[in-house]
Amino acid sequence: MQLTMDLESSAEILGTSPEDFLEFAAREKLEGLIKLNGDWRVSIFTLAKLLNTSPEILLELLEDYALGQFLDDVEADEFFEAEAGSQIYQSYLSESQQ
């Protein structure tokens, strides 16, 4: 389970560039940023705090966004059966709510 995001995705969520986000983080002495193997990672808890929301809501929004991207990707797939996909998705939703 990853609890951090890459710098580019984090900056995109915040509506800024990675460079501007790093400048902001340094200026505000923001906690939750770490550099691993030369790559910056941002804690989802830090992102949630910046967005004035909970980590759970942030993760739900990110999951919904990723699902939307997957749906867009398969929309033009001639082998995709929308009804079957919808039924599978609904079964996952009901399992996750139990």
Beta strands, then each sheet from edge to edge (+ up, - down):
strand 1: 4-6
strand 2: 33-36
strand 3: 39-43
sheet 1: 1+ 3- 2+
end
